[in-house]
């Protein structure tokens, strides 16, 4: 793997105001100028944007007494419109088995999901939304969409479209990479 500094500039958009990621790269450039930190332009911004997005949506979801993880379970069940195994919920939600178990227990205690035996696997379970869970997710989902729109309001539509295409390529590359 080549870690030598690439010929790219430290800021891909020299007209843009510096952000936290630019500062991180500048710091590493001072400390370790031989390292190629160009991937941080994308990875660092994805991580930072994700953290800020989760924080903003969790603030809105607090009104529904939901965490972002619980919301993700409910929206997955609503979207798939059929009971799902905890393993499927874990795979789709990219969460660990203990995290999904914790979320499911919390949602089950609140009467938002129902756990039944999986007829195809006597040891497994299927998770389904209850009527109350459906009502709650149908109320919460538009609120989360509003937060996402509010956070992106300053980004022109054409740039958002470009970002979506670029992020699709980034995600495909990451998903195709061998597991480490």
C-alpha positions in Angstrom: 0.0 0.0 0.0 1.4 3.4 -1.0 1.4 5.8 2.0 3.4 8.5 0.3 1.9 11.9 -0.1 -0.1 12.2 -3.3 0.1 15.2 -5.5 -3.4 16.3 -4.7 -4.0 19.5 -2.8 -5.0 19.3 0.9 -8.4 20.8 0.0 -10.2 19.4 -3.1 -12.3 22.6 -3.3 -9.8 25.5 -2.7 -12.7 28.0 -2.8 -14.5 26.4 0.1 -13.9 27.5 3.7 -11.7 25.1 5.6 -13.6 22.5 7.8 -12.7 20.1 10.6 -11.4 17.6 8.1 -9.1 20.1 6.5 -7.7 20.9 9.9 -7.1 17.2 10.6 -5.3 16.7 7.4 -3.2 19.8 8.0 -2.2 18.5 11.4 -1.1 15.2 10.0 0.7 16.9 7.2 2.8 18.8 9.8 3.4 15.7 11.9 3.8 13.1 9.2 4.3 14.8 5.8 5.2 11.5 4.1 1.7 10.0 4.7 -1.0 10.2 2.0 -4.0 11.4 4.0 -6.1 12.0 0.9 -8.7 9.3 1.8 -9.5 11.3 4.9 -11.2 13.9 2.5 -13.9 11.4 1.9 -13.8 9.0 4.9 -13.4 11.8 7.5 -16.3 13.8 6.1 -18.5 10.7 5.9 -17.8 9.8 9.5 -18.3 13.4 10.7 -21.4 13.9 8.6 -22.8 10.6 9.9 -22.2 11.6 13.5 -23.8 15.0 13.1 -26.8 13.5 11.3 -27.3 10.9 14.0 -27.0 13.5 16.7 -29.6 15.8 15.0 -32.0 12.9 14.3 -31.7 11.6 17.8 -32.7 15.0 19.2 -35.9 14.9 17.1 -36.5 11.2 17.9 -36.4 12.0 21.6 -39.9 13.3 21.3 -40.9 9.8 20.3 -38.7 8.2 23.1 -36.7 6.4 20.4 -33.0 6.1 19.8 -31.7 6.2 16.3 -31.0 2.5 16.5 -34.5 1.7 17.6 -35.9 3.9 14.9 -33.8 2.0 12.3 -35.3 -1.3 13.5 -38.8 0.1 13.3 -38.3 1.6 9.8 -36.8 -1.6 8.5 -39.7 -3.6 9.7 -42.2 -1.1 8.3 -40.4 -0.9 4.9 -40.1 -4.7 4.5 -43.8 -5.1 5.6 -43.2 -8.6 7.0 -41.7 -10.2 10.1 -38.0 -10.4 10.1 -35.4 -12.4 12.0 -33.1 -10.6 14.4 -30.2 -11.7 12.1 -31.8 -10.0 9.1 -32.3 -6.8 11.2 -28.7 -6.9 12.3 -27.4 -7.4 8.7 -29.6 -4.6 7.3 -28.9 -2.2 10.2 -25.2 -3.0 10.4 -25.4 -3.4 14.1 -23.9 -6.0 16.4 -26.0 -8.9 17.7 -26.0 -7.5 21.3 -27.0 -4.0 20.0 -30.0 -5.5 18.0 -31.0 -7.6 21.0 -31.0 -4.6 23.3 -33.1 -2.6 20.8 -35.5 -5.4 20.3 -36.0 -5.9 24.1 -36.6 -2.2 24.5 -39.1 -2.1 21.6 -40.8 -5.2 22.8 -41.2 -3.8 26.3 -42.9 -0.8 24.8 -45.3 -2.9 22.8 -43.9 -1.6 19.5 -42.7 -5.0 18.2 -43.9 -8.6 18.8 -41.5 -11.6 18.9 -42.9 -14.9 17.7 -41.3 -18.3 17.0 -39.9 -18.7 13.5 -41.7 -21.7 12.0 -38.7 -22.3 9.7 -36.3 -22.4 12.6 -37.5 -23.7 15.9 -34.7 -21.9 17.8 -35.2 -18.6 16.0 -37.6 -15.8 16.3 -39.4 -13.4 13.9 -40.0 -9.8 14.8 -43.0 -7.9 13.6 -44.3 -4.4 14.1 -47.4 -4.0 16.3 -50.1 -1.6 15.3 -48.7 0.8 17.9 -45.2 0.4 16.4 -46.6 1.1 12.9 -48.3 4.3 14.2 -45.2 5.5 15.9 -42.9 4.9 13.0 -45.4 6.5 10.6 -45.3 9.6 12.9 -41.5 9.6 13.4 -40.3 9.0 9.9 -41.5 12.3 8.4 -39.8 14.1 11.3 -36.5 12.5 10.5 -36.9 13.3 6.8 -37.5 17.0 7.9 -34.2 16.9 9.9 -32.3 15.5 6.9 -33.8 18.2 4.6 -33.0 20.9 7.1 -29.4 19.8 7.4 -29.0 19.8 3.6 -30.9 23.0 2.8 -27.7 24.9 2.0 -26.5 22.4 -0.5 -27.8 23.0 -4.1 -29.7 20.2 -5.7 -27.1 19.6 -8.4 -24.4 19.2 -5.8 -26.6 16.9 -3.7 -27.1 14.8 -6.8 -23.4 14.7 -7.4 -22.7 13.8 -3.8 -25.3 11.0 -3.9 -23.6 9.5 -7.0 -20.2 9.8 -5.4 -21.3 8.3 -2.2 -23.0 5.4 -4.1 -19.6 4.7 -5.7 -17.8 5.0 -2.3 -20.3 2.6 -0.7 -20.0 0.1 -3.5 -16.2 0.2 -3.2 -16.3 -0.3 0.6 -18.9 -3.1 0.4 -16.9 -4.9 -2.3 -13.7 -4.7 -0.3 -12.6 -7.9 1.4 -13.6 -8.1 5.1 -10.7 -7.2 7.4 
